[in-house]
């Protein structure tokens, strides 16, 4: 049945459509058919009155380790070294496939509840194919649109084992997934690689992984930051071999030098900023301003729910205001006073969490804006007390809204949240399973520490 959402204040993120103070969106099946004022609709259409609501494209969380939902809050006072030792070398090794499934499922449902419709799920706790399949099933069971990135576990090596930095992606496993479940890129959950990259592996390992990504036409995302690189000249060598492509994604990259950043961006690569974890873990200032100065897109994510919130409204706000502060400091040093106008607009920040995030995930042709022929991934926000009175919707969304304003969430034409209620019958049961998984993991971890 077609759906017509009427009388919403539409922030389309489409330059041709712009903002409509009172507009309609017609949806048929999973696709946006038309956007405009006073749209006509066929007989039998379900009509939804969105008066006093703001409509935006679904938010795109461009970087989250969803498997860590079960560890929510455990790392709030940890440093980067605490995190690597406590989680990757410790807690991660205890997870069963069932733990991965429930953690990913509840984490994905929380993203929907918070207004995210597309998630880049960077899964680097998949020591067996069963763990990988469980993570993918968790995403599928949630109804969230996602790019699943197959990562690499980072336990301490046992005697006779290679260090994780010398272990490339398991080709057979990647080919199994690409040739089977993910043979198509035109589905709700798509596939890519979360490789170690030159910051976390030898150049030979990075090179092998990048070649695999190119052969199978996959995004290759990699972390950079939080310590010295395993292959300090890795990006220069990749560029020399033409192995950096538009499908190369750098997460963090705070300390990448300007000339190396130019190499990456010049080859079409992109960078994702995760402001809150970067500030806590001592990565240095985010690359937001350097990307802006080069005319490059900025995608943003929330990174670690073991550490910080999965709230994309907070991510937009913190990323924007931190860069404004850096720009003001630079202006004061150069001219003795802050610039008379702000350096970055709220609309810029909203782009980071919508259209630019969609492009990072190779989904810009499908989502990221409210545009005819794109997927119907739509969020309705209630204009609560925290947002009124409202002059400019973009500023209200970025600087005042929070997940409590998320009224309804539609993904591919299906409501996953409606009238502030999640469309998920067994939430209490799932939260109970999550709590049980956490208790088991922590009990086992304490046993190992005391052994």
C-alpha positions as CSV (number, residue, x, y, z in Angstrom):
1,X,0.0,0.0,0.0
2,X,1.4,3.4,-0.9
3,X,2.0,5.9,2.0
4,X,1.7,9.6,1.8
5,X,3.3,11.6,4.7
6,X,1.7,15.1,4.6
7,X,2.4,18.5,6.0
8,X,5.9,17.9,7.4
9,X,8.7,20.4,7.6
10,X,11.0,18.7,5.2
11,X,14.8,19.1,5.3
12,X,15.5,17.0,2.2
13,X,19.3,17.4,1.9
14,X,18.7,17.5,-1.9
15,X,19.9,20.7,-3.5
16,X,17.2,20.6,-6.1
17,X,14.3,20.1,-3.6
18,X,15.7,22.1,-0.7
19,X,13.6,22.6,2.5
20,X,9.8,22.7,2.5
21,X,8.1,24.3,5.4
22,X,5.0,22.2,4.7
23,X,5.6,19.3,2.3
24,X,4.5,15.8,1.4
25,X,6.4,12.7,0.5
26,X,4.7,9.8,-1.4
27,X,6.2,6.4,-0.9
28,X,5.4,3.2,-2.9
29,X,6.8,-0.1,-1.6
30,X,10.4,0.8,-0.6
31,X,10.9,3.9,-2.8
32,X,10.3,7.6,-2.6
33,X,8.0,8.4,-5.5
34,X,7.5,12.2,-5.1
35,X,8.3,15.1,-2.9
36,X,6.4,18.4,-2.9
37,X,3.4,20.3,-1.7
38,X,-0.2,19.0,-1.8
39,X,0.7,15.8,-3.6
40,X,-2.0,13.7,-5.1
41,X,-2.0,10.0,-4.2
42,X,-3.7,6.9,-5.6
43,X,-6.8,5.4,-4.0
44,X,-6.0,3.2,-1.1
45,X,-3.0,5.2,0.0
46,X,-2.3,5.3,3.8
47,X,-2.2,9.0,4.7
48,X,-0.1,10.1,7.7
49,X,-0.4,13.7,9.0
50,X,3.0,15.0,10.0
51,X,2.0,18.5,11.0
52,X,4.4,19.9,13.6
53,X,7.0,17.3,12.7
54,X,10.4,17.7,11.0
55,X,11.2,15.1,8.3
56,X,14.9,14.4,7.6
57,X,16.7,11.6,5.7
58,X,17.6,8.8,8.1
59,X,20.9,9.4,9.8
60,X,24.0,7.5,8.8
61,X,26.4,6.3,11.5
62,X,29.6,5.8,9.5
63,X,31.5,3.9,12.2
64,X,30.4,1.7,15.1
65,X,31.7,-1.5,16.6
66,X,28.2,-2.9,17.3
67,X,29.5,-6.1,18.9
68,X,30.5,-4.0,21.9
69,X,27.0,-3.1,22.8
70,X,27.0,-5.7,25.5
71,X,30.1,-4.0,27.0
72,X,28.3,-0.6,27.1
73,X,29.9,1.8,29.5
74,X,32.8,-0.4,30.6
75,X,35.5,1.8,29.0
76,X,34.3,5.3,29.9
77,X,37.4,6.0,32.0
78,X,39.9,4.0,29.9
79,X,42.9,5.1,27.8
80,X,43.7,3.6,24.4
81,X,46.1,1.1,26.0
82,X,43.5,0.1,28.5
83,X,41.1,-0.4,25.7
84,X,43.4,-2.6,23.6
85,X,44.4,-4.7,26.6
86,X,41.0,-4.9,28.3
87,X,38.8,-5.5,25.2
88,X,40.8,-6.8,22.3
89,X,43.3,-9.0,24.2
90,X,40.8,-9.7,27.0
91,X,37.0,-9.5,26.9
92,X,36.7,-10.0,23.1
93,X,38.2,-13.5,23.4
94,X,35.3,-14.7,25.6
95,X,32.5,-13.9,23.2
96,X,30.5,-16.7,21.7
97,X,28.6,-16.4,18.5
98,X,25.4,-16.0,20.5
99,X,27.0,-13.1,22.4
100,X,27.9,-11.4,19.1
101,X,24.4,-11.9,17.8
102,X,22.5,-10.4,20.7
103,X,25.0,-7.5,21.1
104,X,24.8,-6.6,17.4
105,X,21.0,-7.0,17.3
106,X,20.3,-4.8,20.4
107,X,23.0,-2.3,19.2
108,X,21.3,-2.0,15.8
109,X,17.9,-1.6,17.4
110,X,19.3,1.2,19.5
111,X,20.5,2.9,16.4
112,X,17.0,2.8,14.9
113,X,15.6,4.1,18.1
114,X,18.1,7.1,17.9
115,X,17.2,8.0,14.3
116,X,19.9,6.1,12.4
117,X,18.7,4.2,9.4
118,X,22.1,3.3,7.9
119,X,25.0,1.8,10.0
120,X,28.6,1.0,9.0
121,X,29.2,-1.9,11.4
122,X,32.9,-2.5,11.8
123,X,33.0,-6.0,13.2
124,X,36.5,-7.0,14.5
125,X,35.6,-9.7,16.9
126,X,35.0,-12.6,14.4
127,X,37.5,-15.3,15.2
128,X,35.3,-18.0,13.5
129,X,32.8,-18.0,10.6
130,X,30.1,-18.7,13.2
131,X,30.9,-15.3,14.9
132,X,30.8,-13.5,11.5
133,X,27.5,-15.1,10.6
134,X,26.0,-14.3,14.0
135,X,26.9,-10.6,13.6
136,X,25.4,-10.5,10.1
137,X,22.2,-12.2,11.4
138,X,22.0,-9.6,14.2
139,X,21.9,-6.8,11.6
140,X,19.4,-8.6,9.4
141,X,17.1,-9.4,12.4
142,X,17.0,-5.7,13.3
143,X,15.7,-4.3,10.0
144,X,18.5,-1.7,9.9
145,X,20.2,-0.8,6.7
146,X,23.9,-1.6,7.2
147,X,27.3,-2.0,5.6
148,X,28.9,-5.0,7.4
149,X,32.7,-4.7,7.5
150,X,34.5,-7.9,8.1
151,X,37.3,-7.1,10.5
152,X,40.2,-8.9,12.2
153,X,40.4,-9.9,15.9
154,X,43.4,-8.6,17.8
155,X,44.1,-11.0,20.6
156,X,47.6,-11.5,22.1
157,X,49.3,-14.3,20.0
158,X,49.7,-17.7,21.6
159,X,53.1,-19.5,21.4
160,X,53.8,-20.3,17.8
161,X,51.1,-18.0,16.4
162,X,51.8,-14.9,14.3
163,X,51.1,-11.5,15.7
164,X,47.8,-10.2,14.3
165,X,49.7,-7.5,12.3
166,X,51.0,-10.3,10.1
167,X,47.7,-12.0,9.4
168,X,45.8,-10.8,6.3
169,X,42.1,-11.2,5.7
170,X,41.0,-14.8,5.4
171,X,40.5,-14.9,1.6
172,X,38.4,-18.1,1.7
173,X,36.0,-16.6,4.2
174,X,35.7,-13.3,2.4
175,X,35.1,-15.1,-0.9
176,X,32.5,-17.3,0.8
177,X,30.5,-14.2,1.9
178,X,31.0,-12.2,-1.3
179,X,30.1,-15.1,-3.5
180,X,27.0,-16.0,-1.4
181,X,25.0,-13.8,0.9
182,X,26.7,-10.7,-0.4
183,X,26.9,-11.4,-4.1
184,X,24.6,-8.4,-4.6
185,X,25.2,-4.8,-3.5
186,X,21.5,-4.0,-3.9
187,X,20.1,-5.3,-0.6
188,X,19.5,-4.0,3.0
189,X,22.8,-5.3,4.4
190,X,25.9,-5.0,2.2
191,X,29.5,-6.1,2.6
192,X,33.0,-4.7,2.9
193,X,36.3,-5.2,4.6
194,X,37.6,-3.7,7.9
195,X,41.3,-4.3,7.3
196,X,44.2,-3.6,9.7
197,X,45.9,-1.2,7.3
198,X,49.4,0.3,7.7
199,X,48.6,1.6,11.2
200,X,47.9,-1.9,12.5
201,X,49.7,-4.3,10.2
202,X,52.8,-4.8,8.2
203,X,52.9,-3.3,4.7
204,X,52.8,-6.8,3.1
205,X,49.6,-7.6,5.1
206,X,48.0,-4.3,4.1
207,X,49.0,-4.7,0.5
208,X,47.4,-8.2,0.3
209,X,44.2,-6.9,1.9
210,X,43.9,-4.0,-0.4
211,X,44.4,-6.2,-3.5
212,X,41.7,-8.6,-2.1
213,X,39.3,-5.6,-1.7
214,X,40.0,-4.5,-5.3
215,X,39.5,-7.9,-6.7
216,X,36.1,-8.4,-5.0
217,X,35.0,-4.8,-5.5
218,X,34.7,-4.0,-1.7
219,X,35.2,-1.1,0.5
220,X,38.4,-1.3,2.6
221,X,38.1,0.6,5.8
222,X,41.0,0.9,8.3
223,X,41.8,2.5,11.6
224,X,44.6,5.0,11.9
225,X,45.6,6.6,15.2
226,X,46.2,6.0,18.8
227,X,49.9,5.1,18.5
228,X,52.8,4.6,16.0
229,X,52.0,3.0,12.7
230,X,53.3,-0.5,12.0
231,X,54.2,0.6,8.5
232,X,55.0,4.3,8.8
233,X,55.4,4.8,5.0
234,X,52.4,2.5,4.2
235,X,50.2,5.1,2.5
236,X,53.0,6.4,0.4
237,X,53.7,2.9,-0.8
238,X,50.1,2.1,-1.4
239,X,49.8,5.3,-3.5
240,X,52.9,4.4,-5.5
241,X,51.2,1.0,-6.4
242,X,47.9,2.7,-7.2
243,X,46.3,0.7,-4.4
244,X,44.4,3.6,-2.8
245,X,41.0,3.9,-4.4
246,X,37.7,5.7,-3.8
247,X,36.8,2.6,-1.8
248,X,39.5,3.3,0.8
249,X,38.1,4.6,4.1
250,X,40.3,5.9,6.9
251,X,38.8,6.0,10.3
252,X,40.2,8.7,12.6
253,X,43.5,9.5,10.9
254,X,44.1,12.4,13.4
255,X,47.9,12.4,13.0
256,X,48.1,11.8,9.3
257,X,50.4,14.5,7.9
258,X,48.9,17.0,5.3
259,X,50.9,15.6,2.4
260,X,49.8,12.1,3.1
261,X,46.3,13.2,3.5
262,X,46.5,14.8,0.1
263,X,47.7,11.5,-1.3
264,X,44.8,9.6,0.1
265,X,42.2,12.2,-0.9
266,X,43.8,12.7,-4.3
267,X,43.3,9.0,-5.0
268,X,39.6,9.2,-4.0
269,X,39.9,7.9,-0.4
270,X,37.8,9.3,2.4
271,X,38.0,9.9,6.1
272,X,35.5,9.2,8.9
273,X,35.7,11.2,12.2
274,X,34.6,9.8,15.5
275,X,35.0,12.8,17.7
276,X,34.2,11.6,21.2
277,X,36.3,8.5,21.3
278,X,39.2,10.4,19.5
279,X,39.2,13.1,22.2
280,X,39.1,10.6,25.1
281,X,41.7,8.2,23.7
282,X,44.3,10.9,23.0
283,X,44.3,10.7,19.2
284,X,44.7,14.5,18.8
285,X,42.5,16.9,17.0
286,X,40.1,15.3,14.4
287,X,40.7,15.8,10.7
288,X,37.4,17.7,10.3
289,X,39.0,21.1,9.5
290,X,41.7,19.6,7.2
291,X,39.1,17.8,5.2
292,X,36.9,20.9,4.9
293,X,39.9,23.0,3.8
294,X,40.5,20.5,1.0
295,X,36.9,20.3,-0.1
296,X,36.7,16.7,1.0
297,X,33.5,15.1,2.4
298,X,33.4,14.3,6.1
299,X,31.6,11.3,7.4
300,X,31.1,10.8,11.2
301,X,30.4,7.9,13.5
302,X,30.1,7.1,17.2
303,X,32.7,4.3,17.3
304,X,32.4,2.6,20.7
305,X,29.4,2.1,23.0
306,X,31.8,0.4,25.4
307,X,33.0,4.0,25.8
308,X,30.6,6.6,24.5
309,X,26.9,7.0,23.4
310,X,25.7,5.7,20.0
311,X,23.7,9.0,19.6
312,X,24.4,10.6,16.2
313,X,22.8,13.9,17.3
314,X,25.6,14.2,19.9
315,X,28.2,13.2,17.3
316,X,27.1,16.0,15.0
317,X,27.0,18.6,17.7
318,X,30.4,17.7,19.2
319,X,32.2,17.4,15.8
320,X,30.8,20.8,14.8
321,X,31.5,22.7,18.0
322,X,35.0,21.2,18.4
323,X,36.0,22.4,14.9
324,X,34.5,25.8,15.5
325,X,36.6,26.1,18.6
326,X,39.8,25.1,16.7
327,X,39.0,27.6,14.1
328,X,38.4,30.4,16.7
329,X,41.7,29.5,18.4
330,X,43.6,29.7,15.1
331,X,41.9,33.1,14.3
332,X,42.8,34.5,17.7
333,X,46.4,33.5,17.3
334,X,46.6,35.0,13.8
335,X,44.5,38.1,14.2
336,X,44.0,38.7,18.0
337,X,40.3,37.9,17.8
338,X,37.9,35.2,16.7
339,X,36.4,35.4,13.2
340,X,33.2,37.5,13.0
341,X,31.3,34.6,11.5
342,X,31.3,30.9,12.4
343,X,33.5,28.8,10.2
344,X,31.1,25.8,9.7
345,X,27.3,25.8,9.5
346,X,24.8,23.5,11.1
347,X,23.8,22.4,7.7
348,X,27.3,21.3,7.1
349,X,27.1,19.1,10.2
350,X,23.8,17.6,9.0
351,X,25.5,16.7,5.7
352,X,28.1,14.7,7.6
353,X,25.5,12.6,9.2
354,X,23.4,12.1,6.0
355,X,24.5,12.4,2.4
356,X,28.3,12.4,3.1
357,X,27.9,9.3,5.4
358,X,25.9,7.6,2.7
359,X,28.6,8.2,0.1
360,X,31.2,6.8,2.4
361,X,29.2,3.6,2.6
362,X,28.8,3.5,-1.2
363,X,25.1,4.1,-0.8
364,X,24.8,7.7,-1.9
365,X,22.7,6.7,-4.9
366,X,20.2,4.9,-2.6
367,X,20.0,6.9,0.7
368,X,21.2,10.1,2.4
369,X,18.6,12.5,1.0
370,X,14.8,12.7,0.5
371,X,14.9,12.3,-3.2
372,X,12.5,10.6,-5.7
373,X,13.7,7.1,-6.7
374,X,15.9,6.8,-3.6
375,X,15.0,4.3,-0.8
376,X,12.4,5.5,1.7
377,X,14.7,5.9,4.7
378,X,13.0,8.7,6.6
379,X,13.0,10.0,10.1
380,X,10.2,12.2,11.7
381,X,11.2,14.4,14.6
382,X,8.7,15.8,17.1
383,X,9.2,19.5,17.8
384,X,9.6,19.0,21.6
385,X,10.1,21.7,24.2
386,X,13.8,21.4,23.6
387,X,13.4,22.6,20.0
388,X,10.8,25.3,20.2
389,X,10.5,28.1,19.1
390,X,12.3,27.1,15.9
391,X,13.5,29.5,13.2
392,X,16.0,27.3,11.3
393,X,15.4,23.5,11.2
394,X,19.0,22.5,10.6
395,X,20.2,24.4,13.6
396,X,17.4,22.9,15.7
397,X,18.3,19.4,14.6
398,X,22.0,19.7,15.1
399,X,22.2,21.8,18.3
400,X,19.0,21.0,20.1
401,X,17.6,17.7,19.1
402,X,18.3,14.4,20.8
403,X,17.0,10.8,20.4
404,X,13.9,11.6,22.5
405,X,12.7,13.7,19.6
406,X,12.7,10.7,17.2
407,X,9.1,10.1,16.6
408,X,9.1,7.6,13.7
409,X,11.8,5.8,11.7
410,X,11.1,4.3,8.3
411,X,13.7,2.0,6.5
412,X,13.0,0.9,3.0
413,X,9.4,2.0,3.3
414,X,8.8,0.0,6.5
415,X,8.2,1.7,9.9
416,X,10.7,0.4,12.4
417,X,9.6,3.0,15.0
418,X,6.3,4.8,15.0
419,X,4.8,7.4,17.3
420,X,7.8,7.0,19.6
421,X,7.4,3.2,19.9
422,X,9.8,0.7,18.4
423,X,8.2,-1.8,16.1
424,X,9.8,-4.8,17.9
425,X,7.6,-7.1,20.0
426,X,10.2,-8.7,22.2
427,X,12.4,-5.8,23.3
428,X,12.3,-6.8,27.0
429,X,13.3,-10.4,26.1
430,X,16.2,-9.1,24.0
431,X,17.5,-6.8,26.7
432,X,17.3,-9.6,29.2
433,X,19.4,-11.8,26.9
434,X,21.9,-8.9,26.5
435,X,22.2,-8.6,30.3
436,X,22.7,-12.3,30.6
437,X,25.5,-12.3,28.0
438,X,27.2,-9.4,29.8
439,X,27.1,-11.3,33.1
440,X,28.5,-14.4,31.6
441,X,31.3,-12.6,29.8
442,X,32.3,-10.6,32.9
443,X,32.2,-13.6,35.2
444,X,34.5,-15.6,32.8
445,X,36.8,-12.6,32.5
446,X,37.2,-12.2,36.3
447,X,37.9,-16.0,36.5
448,X,40.7,-15.6,34.0
449,X,42.2,-12.6,35.8
450,X,42.2,-14.5,39.1
451,X,43.6,-17.7,37.6
